[in-house]
Amino acid sequence: MRRSGSNSDGLAVAVVILAASAACWAGSNYVVPTTTLAAQTANNTSAANTFASQTNGNLGAGNVSKVDIHSLLYSGTDTKIYAHYLLWFGESSHMNVGYSSTNPAEITSQINDMISRGITGVIIDWYGPNNAIDQATQLVMAAAETHPGFTFAIMIDAGAIEWDSCTGCTPQEALISQLQYIEQTYFTSPAYMTLQGQPVVTNFNIDIVYTVDWSAVNSALSTQPAFLFQNNSGFTHTLSDGSYAWVMPTTTDYGMSYLSSFYDDGMTFANEQTVGASYKGFNDTLASWGSNRIMGQQCGQTWLQTFSEINGLYSEGKPLPDLQLVTWNDYEEGTEIESGIDNCLALAAAVAGNGALQWSVSGNENTVDHYTVYISTDGQNLMPLSDAVAGTRALNLCSFSIPSGSYKLFVQAIGRPSLANQMSGAVSYTAACGAIGPETGTATLAASPTSVTMPAGQSASFTITAAPQGGAFNNAITLSCAGLPSTLSCSFSPVTITPGSGTASSVVTISAAVTGMNLPQRRPATVLYASLLLPFGLAGLVFMGSGRSGRCVQRIALCGILAIGLGTVSCGGNMPSSQGTSNPPIAAASYSITINGTSSAAQISTTVSVTVQ
């Protein structure tokens, strides 16, 4: 016997199921994870995972900024950045840092890490032939040769003459023997560093410890190298092709007066190479040979000050040729940057009101390059929602088309180059922005920076910020570019912003066409997800699991099958595809580009300048 009202009850159940499925699909369709919380907080360096923070200031292996180190230098810089590189770890006479320098995989990992930070090559602290350091140097040579543009050079340490000298040789004879070995073993490598076609050789403290006739040394070689010496006196040294600066831990001003004097002298020798120095600090209290020399890191300020010293003296029109980072991995003297630099920063976030994500920072915010806000449905798999410039402390969540539902939000402070990244704790957020009220004011657009210079085939970014004027501005503003030549394109992340009673920002990326290439078509990510869903079919409803998450997946699959059957629901968004075309070479030129903001209540704009070289 049929129970009265069963048809309407069944219909109600079906409506509830479809509504739940639609809500579940909406959240999944919006949040498309591209990373994880684990990945954004785990060790992303070549330092050993087991390496822990040390009392000399070395930061334990963790998540550090991979922002290009060049961004710390003056605008338009083409300075080559080299890392001073030590290859003695794994030997019993040195500190255990968790890896061996004679492990090819470790060498490859280190070079990949350097390249990811914008480092151009390495200068190897070398202690003579036929030992573990020399073996590791040959591994570096082999790895560098697989990375076009990445170079290496040898710095002969005074210790090479003391500990790896030929039997019965004088210091000068030992130096000649070692240079002849370098000439035969390394100069011929296509990855070996050159200066105007000559292979580069530096040295450390040889003239302080020994008396050498450098002209006789040079005459003993078939290939005359470019000799770079050290400190101010290096510019006037016999055979000098230039000089390099170093860290001076006994100074009381973090070496700033020394660096200033070095750069001033370098400028007077226009025909010689000036190799600057940047460092995080110095502390040799854990070194077996240490003498308690300490230069504090100042939570990253020492690192930043060494770049500020350069920027106060050099510019695009008066460039610094080379910069050496002192050092990549001298853990024993506390100068390594491999594991990152501690900026002593802490980050806390919270949602205020209906849709304002706010965060606070404890520490020096000048160590922050930018912030990235992530959204997640499970607190583990993350999608970047927006980037915000340093100094920003809030994000209007209602400026995004986030479907109703519950989410987790995170704010990550991306450090300036090689400084530590910091992640906030999870913030619960229920999206329910509701109707937007009437306008009481207007808005303005501003760009930061207002001008950039970039090479052809690359891209540059501006931060576009909308701010209310005369009251809250709750209308969504859609951004677009005008005045673009055919060789440039622009994109926004996000393309729509709503300042409300605060501000809202978007990052616009201006890209110069890559010549001689056809770029493959980019397909909307939602189509891929839809294609992955189809094979499950009805059977997938059975095998997709049980429990709360399983039921959600089942509902999504049911929605997908119903949509396919009805032919009325599209799984793909309105994401544009991009089909590359071959473009003519781009001539160096400057362009004025207008950034327009369009809403139902205002038409606003700002202008940026882009120079393509």
QUINORZI-V875154 format. One record per residue. N is the residue number from 1. RES is the residue in one small letter. OMEGA is omega as a letter, one per 30 degrees, with the letter a starting at -180 (999 if undefined). D_CENTER is the distance of its C-alpha to the mean C-alpha in whole Angstrom. Layout:
<<N & RES & OMEGA & D_CENTER> <N & RES & OMEGA & D_CENTER>>
//
This chain:
<<1 & m & a & 70> <2 & r & l & 68> <3 & r & a & 66> <4 & s & l & 66> <5 & g & a & 63> <6 & s & l & 61> <7 & n & a & 60> <8 & s & l & 59> <9 & d & l & 57> <10 & g & l & 55> <11 & l & l & 54> <12 & a & l & 53> <13 & v & a & 51> <14 & a & l & 50> <15 & v & l & 48> <16 & v & a & 46> <17 & i & a & 45> <18 & l & l & 44> <19 & a & l & 42> <20 & a & l & 40> <21 & s & a & 39> <22 & a & l & 38> <23 & a & l & 36> <24 & c & a & 35> <25 & w & a & 34> <26 & a & l & 32> <27 & g & a & 30> <28 & s & a & 29> <29 & n & a & 29> <30 & y & a & 26> <31 & v & l & 24> <32 & v & a & 22> <33 & p & l & 20> <34 & t & l & 17> <35 & t & a & 15> <36 & t & l & 17> <37 & l & l & 17> <38 & a & a & 18> <39 & a & a & 14> <40 & q & l & 12> <41 & t & a & 14> <42 & a & l & 15> <43 & n & l & 14> <44 & n & a & 11> <45 & t & l & 11> <46 & s & l & 14> <47 & a & a & 16> <48 & a & l & 19> <49 & n & a & 20> <50 & t & a & 23> <51 & f & a & 21> <52 & a & l & 22> <53 & s & a & 22> <54 & q & a & 24> <55 & t & l & 27> <56 & n & l & 25> <57 & g & l & 22> <58 & n & a & 20> <59 & l & l & 18> <60 & g & a & 19> <61 & a & a & 16> <62 & g & a & 14> <63 & n & a & 11> <64 & v & a & 8> <65 & s & l & 5> <66 & k & l & 2> <67 & v & a & 2> <68 & d & a & 5> <69 & i & l & 8> <70 & h & a & 10> <71 & s & l & 10> <72 & l & a & 12> <73 & l & a & 15> <74 & y & a & 17> <75 & s & l & 17> <76 & g & a & 18> <77 & t & l & 17> <78 & d & l & 18> <79 & t & l & 17> <80 & k & a & 17> <81 & i & a & 15> <82 & y & l & 16> <83 & a & l & 16> <84 & h & a & 20> <85 & y & l & 20> <86 & l & a & 23> <87 & l & a & 25> <88 & w & a & 27> <89 & f & a & 26> <90 & g & l & 29> <91 & e & a & 31> <92 & s & a & 34> <93 & s & a & 34> <94 & h & a & 30> <95 & m & l & 29> <96 & n & l & 28> <97 & v & l & 24> <98 & g & l & 24> <99 & y & l & 24> <100 & s & l & 26> <101 & s & l & 25> <102 & t & l & 27> <103 & n & a & 26> <104 & p & a & 24> <105 & a & l & 22> <106 & e & l & 20> <107 & i & l & 20> <108 & t & l & 18> <109 & s & a & 16> <110 & q & l & 15> <111 & i & l & 15> <112 & n & l & 13> <113 & d & l & 10> <114 & m & a & 11> <115 & i & a & 10> <116 & s & l & 7> <117 & r & l & 6> <118 & g & a & 8> <119 & i & a & 11> <120 & t & a & 14> <121 & g & a & 17> <122 & v & l & 19> <123 & i & a & 22> <124 & i & l & 24> <125 & d & a & 26> <126 & w & a & 29> <127 & y & l & 33> <128 & g & a & 35> <129 & p & l & 36> <130 & n & l & 37> <131 & n & a & 35> <132 & a & l & 32> <133 & i & l & 30> <134 & d & l & 31> <135 & q & l & 31> <136 & a & l & 27> <137 & t & l & 27> <138 & q & l & 28> <139 & l & l & 26> <140 & v & l & 23> <141 & m & a & 25> <142 & a & a & 25> <143 & a & a & 22> <144 & a & a & 21> <145 & e & l & 23> <146 & t & a & 22> <147 & h & a & 18> <148 & p & l & 20> <149 & g & l & 19> <150 & f & a & 18> <151 & t & l & 20> <152 & f & l & 22> <153 & a & a & 25> <154 & i & l & 27> <155 & m & a & 28> <156 & i & l & 32> <157 & d & l & 32> <158 & a & l & 35> <159 & g & l & 36> <160 & a & l & 36> <161 & i & a & 39> <162 & e & a & 40> <163 & w & a & 39> <164 & d & a & 39> <165 & s & l & 42> <166 & c & a & 45> <167 & t & l & 48> <168 & g & a & 50> <169 & c & l & 48> <170 & t & l & 47> <171 & p & a & 44> <172 & q & l & 44> <173 & e & l & 45> <174 & a & l & 43> <175 & l & l & 40> <176 & i & a & 42> <177 & s & a & 42> <178 & q & l & 38> <179 & l & l & 37> <180 & q & l & 39> <181 & y & l & 37> <182 & i & l & 34> <183 & e & a & 36> <184 & q & a & 37> <185 & t & a & 34> <186 & y & a & 31> <187 & f & a & 32> <188 & t & a & 33> <189 & s & l & 29> <190 & p & l & 27> <191 & a & a & 24> <192 & y & a & 26> <193 & m & l & 25> <194 & t & l & 27> <195 & l & a & 28> <196 & q & l & 31> <197 & g & a & 31> <198 & q & l & 32> <199 & p & a & 30> <200 & v & l & 29> <201 & v & l & 30> <202 & t & l & 29> <203 & n & a & 31> <204 & f & l & 31> <205 & n & l & 34> <206 & i & a & 37> <207 & d & l & 39> <208 & i & a & 39> <209 & v & a & 40> <210 & y & l & 42> <211 & t & a & 44> <212 & v & l & 43> <213 & d & a & 45> <214 & w & l & 42> <215 & s & l & 44> <216 & a & l & 46> <217 & v & a & 42> <218 & n & a & 41> <219 & s & a & 44> <220 & a & a & 44> <221 & l & l & 41> <222 & s & l & 42> <223 & t & a & 38> <224 & q & l & 38> <225 & p & l & 34> <226 & a & a & 32> <227 & f & l & 33> <228 & l & a & 30> <229 & f & a & 32> <230 & q & l & 30> <231 & n & a & 31> <232 & n & a & 33> <233 & s & a & 36> <234 & g & a & 34> <235 & f & a & 34> <236 & t & a & 38> <237 & h & l & 38> <238 & t & l & 40> <239 & l & a & 39> <240 & s & l & 35> <241 & d & l & 33> <242 & g & a & 31> <243 & s & l & 29> <244 & y & l & 26> <245 & a & a & 26> <246 & w & l & 25> <247 & v & a & 25> <248 & m & a & 28> <249 & p & a & 28> <250 & t & l & 32> <251 & t & a & 31> <252 & t & a & 32> <253 & d & l & 29> <254 & y & l & 26> <255 & g & a & 27> <256 & m & a & 26> <257 & s & l & 30> <258 & y & a & 29> <259 & l & l & 26> <260 & s & l & 28> <261 & s & l & 31> <262 & f & a & 29> <263 & y & l & 28> <264 & d & l & 31> <265 & d & l & 33> <266 & g & a & 30> <267 & m & l & 31> <268 & t & l & 35> <269 & f & a & 34> <270 & a & a & 33> <271 & n & l & 34> <272 & e & a & 32> <273 & q & l & 28> <274 & t & l & 26> <275 & v & a & 23> <276 & g & a & 22> <277 & a & l & 20> <278 & s & a & 18> <279 & y & a & 18> <280 & k & a & 18> <281 & g & a & 21> <282 & f & l & 24> <283 & n & a & 26> <284 & d & a & 29> <285 & t & l & 31> <286 & l & l & 30> <287 & a & a & 31> <288 & s & l & 34> <289 & w & a & 35> <290 & g & l & 33> <291 & s & l & 35> <292 & n & l & 33> <293 & r & a & 31> <294 & i & l & 29> <295 & m & a & 26> <296 & g & l & 25> <297 & q & l & 21> <298 & q & l & 22> <299 & c & l & 19> <300 & g & a & 16> <301 & q & l & 19> <302 & t & l & 20> <303 & w & a & 16> <304 & l & a & 16> <305 & q & l & 20> <306 & t & l & 19> <307 & f & l & 17> <308 & s & l & 19> <309 & e & l & 22> <310 & i & a & 21> <311 & n & l & 20> <312 & g & a & 24> <313 & l & a & 25> <314 & y & a & 24> <315 & s & l & 23> <316 & e & l & 22> <317 & g & l & 26> <318 & k & a & 26> <319 & p & l & 23> <320 & l & a & 22> <321 & p & a & 22> <322 & d & l & 20> <323 & l & l & 18> <324 & q & l & 19> <325 & l & a & 16> <326 & v & g & 19> <327 & t & l & 18> <328 & w & a & 16> <329 & n & l & 19> <330 & d & l & 22> <331 & y & a & 22> <332 & e & l & 26> <333 & e & l & 25> <334 & g & l & 23> <335 & t & a & 20> <336 & e & l & 18> <337 & i & a & 14> <338 & e & a & 13> <339 & s & l & 14> <340 & g & a & 12> <341 & i & a & 14> <342 & d & l & 16> <343 & n & l & 16> <344 & c & a & 19> <345 & l & l & 18> <346 & a & a & 20> <347 & l & l & 19> <348 & a & a & 22> <349 & a & l & 23> <350 & a & l & 26> <351 & v & l & 28> <352 & a & l & 31> <353 & g & a & 33> <354 & n & a & 33> <355 & g & l & 30> <356 & a & l & 28> <357 & l & a & 25> <358 & q & l & 24> <359 & w & l & 22> <360 & s & a & 23> <361 & v & l & 21> <362 & s & a & 22> <363 & g & a & 21> <364 & n & a & 19> <365 & e & l & 17> <366 & n & l & 16> <367 & t & a & 14> <368 & v & l & 12> <369 & d & l & 10> <370 & h & l & 11> <371 & y & l & 13> <372 & t & l & 13> <373 & v & l & 16> <374 & y & l & 17> <375 & i & a & 21> <376 & s & l & 23> <377 & t & a & 26> <378 & d & l & 26> <379 & g & a & 24> <380 & q & a & 22> <381 & n & a & 21> <382 & l & l & 18> <383 & m & l & 18> <384 & p & l & 15> <385 & l & a & 18> <386 & s & l & 17> <387 & d & l & 14> <388 & a & a & 15> <389 & v & l & 15> <390 & a & a & 15> <391 & g & l & 19> <392 & t & l & 20> <393 & r & a & 21> <394 & a & l & 23> <395 & l & l & 23> <396 & n & a & 26> <397 & l & a & 26> <398 & c & l & 29> <399 & s & l & 27> <400 & f & a & 26> <401 & s & a & 28> <402 & i & l & 28> <403 & p & l & 31> <404 & s & a & 33> <405 & g & a & 33> <406 & s & a & 31> <407 & y & l & 27> <408 & k & l & 25> <409 & l & l & 22> <410 & f & l & 19> <411 & v & l & 17> <412 & q & l & 13> <413 & a & l & 12> <414 & i & a & 9> <415 & g & l & 9> <416 & r & a & 8> <417 & p & l & 7> <418 & s & l & 8> <419 & l & a & 10> <420 & a & l & 11> <421 & n & l & 10> <422 & q & a & 14> <423 & m & l & 16> <424 & s & l & 19> <425 & g & l & 22> <426 & a & l & 23> <427 & v & l & 25> <428 & s & a & 28> <429 & y & l & 29> <430 & t & a & 32> <431 & a & l & 31> <432 & a & a & 34> <433 & c & l & 34> <434 & g & a & 37> <435 & a & l & 39> <436 & i & a & 38> <437 & g & a & 40> <438 & p & a & 42> <439 & e & l & 40> <440 & t & a & 41> <441 & g & l & 39> <442 & t & a & 36> <443 & a & l & 33> <444 & t & l & 31> <445 & l & l & 27> <446 & a & a & 25> <447 & a & l & 22> <448 & s & f & 19> <449 & p & l & 19> <450 & t & l & 22> <451 & s & l & 21> <452 & v & l & 19> <453 & t & a & 19> <454 & m & l & 17> <455 & p & l & 19> <456 & a & l & 21> <457 & g & l & 19> <458 & q & a & 16> <459 & s & l & 15> <460 & a & a & 14> <461 & s & l & 14> <462 & f & l & 17> <463 & t & l & 17> <464 & i & a & 21> <465 & t & l & 23> <466 & a & a & 26> <467 & a & l & 29> <468 & p & l & 32> <469 & q & l & 35> <470 & g & a & 39> <471 & g & a & 38> <472 & a & l & 36> <473 & f & a & 34> <474 & n & l & 34> <475 & n & l & 34> <476 & a & l & 31> <477 & i & l & 30> <478 & t & a & 29> <479 & l & l & 26> <480 & s & l & 27> <481 & c & l & 27> <482 & a & l & 30> <483 & g & l & 30> <484 & l & l & 28> <485 & p & a & 29> <486 & s & a & 29> <487 & t & l & 27> <488 & l & l & 24> <489 & s & l & 23> <490 & c & l & 21> <491 & s & a & 20> <492 & f & l & 20> <493 & s & f & 18> <494 & p & a & 21> <495 & v & a & 23> <496 & t & l & 26> <497 & i & l & 26> <498 & t & a & 28> <499 & p & a & 28> <500 & g & l & 31> <501 & s & l & 32> <502 & g & l & 29> <503 & t & l & 26> <504 & a & a & 24> <505 & s & l & 21> <506 & s & l & 19> <507 & v & l & 16> <508 & v & l & 18> <509 & t & l & 16> <510 & i & a & 19> <511 & s & l & 19> <512 & a & a & 21> <513 & a & l & 23> <514 & v & a & 22> <515 & t & l & 25> <516 & g & a & 28> <517 & m & l & 26> <518 & n & a & 27> <519 & l & a & 24> <520 & p & a & 25> <521 & q & l & 26> <522 & r & a & 24> <523 & r & l & 26> <524 & p & a & 26> <525 & a & a & 25> <526 & t & l & 28> <527 & v & l & 30> <528 & l & a & 28> <529 & y & l & 29> <530 & a & a & 33> <531 & s & l & 33> <532 & l & a & 32> <533 & l & a & 35> <534 & l & a & 38> <535 & p & a & 39> <536 & f & l & 39> <537 & g & l & 42> <538 & l & a & 45> <539 & a & l & 45> <540 & g & l & 41> <541 & l & a & 43> <542 & v & a & 44> <543 & f & a & 42> <544 & m & l & 39> <545 & g & a & 40> <546 & s & a & 41> <547 & g & a & 40> <548 & r & a & 38> <549 & s & l & 35> <550 & g & l & 37> <551 & r & l & 40> <552 & c & l & 37> <553 & v & l & 36> <554 & q & a & 39> <555 & r & l & 40> <556 & i & a & 37> <557 & a & l & 38> <558 & l & l & 42> <559 & c & a & 40> <560 & g & a & 39> <561 & i & l & 42> <562 & l & a & 44> <563 & a & a & 42> <564 & i & a & 43> <565 & g & a & 46> <566 & l & l & 47> <567 & g & a & 44> <568 & t & a & 43> <569 & v & l & 40> <570 & s & l & 37> <571 & c & a & 34> <572 & g & l & 32> <573 & g & l & 30> <574 & n & a & 30> <575 & m & a & 27> <576 & p & l & 27> <577 & s & a & 27> <578 & s & l & 26> <579 & q & a & 28> <580 & g & l & 27> <581 & t & l & 29> <582 & s & a & 29> <583 & n & l & 29> <584 & p & l & 31> <585 & p & a & 29> <586 & i & l & 27> <587 & a & l & 29> <588 & a & a & 27> <589 & a & l & 28> <590 & s & a & 27> <591 & y & l & 27> <592 & s & a & 28> <593 & i & l & 27> <594 & t & l & 28> <595 & i & a & 26> <596 & n & l & 29> <597 & g & a & 30> <598 & t & l & 33> <599 & s & a & 34> <600 & s & a & 38> <601 & a & a & 38> <602 & a & l & 37> <603 & q & a & 35> <604 & i & a & 33> <605 & s & l & 30> <606 & t & a & 28> <607 & t & l & 27> <608 & v & l & 24> <609 & s & l & 24> <610 & v & l & 22> <611 & t & l & 23> <612 & v & a & 22> <613 & q & 999 & 23>>
//
